[in-house]
Amino acid sequence: MSNAGKLIAALLVATAWSTPTKAEPASTPTAPATLPAQFVARCVGITDGDTLRVLYVDGDTKSEIKIRLNGIDAPEKGQPFGEQSKQALSTLAFGKDLTVNATGRDYFGRLLAWLSIGSTPINATMVKDGFAWWFRKYARDNTELAEAEADARDNRRGLWIDAAPVAPWEWRRKR
């Protein structure tokens, strides 16, 4: 057998061994290609203070969607107030039906959205309670977030109790 033939045979064997033989379980929900601009979904997981997962049901189809809260930036894992921020979002949203107003996708493919439960705006509540910053870079003209952050800062709520809190974007840049 020629060297080319041996190479082809080796590739075929390697491909056969590396090809998964088990299909992904049918019950594993995945995000659909298209979503309505507004929908209701149940919060099933909290990643951190500005990212969560929801279960969206459309007829017989169930989809798990990772959502990044638009306009806010919460402390990172390992950063001061990171765990408290995650817990605050969990208290607000976990296990509850959220109204999701989608605005697009971020660099990582997460759905960007404004969330609410009834008349309670989740994004602004996280900022007002001092568990997230107003992310000016992405919500420059949002007066609700501007006022929420000023109120939290003035009243030293959450992360604003710290003498010199470090914004998550600065903390990430230094890492």
BELTANOR-V549729 format. One line per field, one symbol per residue. ss: DSSP state (H for helix, E for strand, L for the rest). burial: 1 if it has 24 or more other C-alpha atoms within 12 Angstrom, else 0. Layout:
ss->???
burial->???
This chain:
ss->LLHHHHHHHHHHHHHHHHLLLLLLLLLLLLLLLLLLLEEEEEEEEEEELLEEEEEEEELLEEEEEEEEELLEELLLLLLLLHHHHHHHHHHHHLLLEEEEEEEEELLLLLEEEEEEELLEEHHHHHHHLLLLEELLLLLLLLHHHHHHHHHHHHLLLHHHHLLLLLLHHHHHHHL
burial->0000000000000000000000000000000000100011111111111111111100000011111111111111001111111111110111011111110000000111111110001111111111111110001000011101101110001111000011110000000
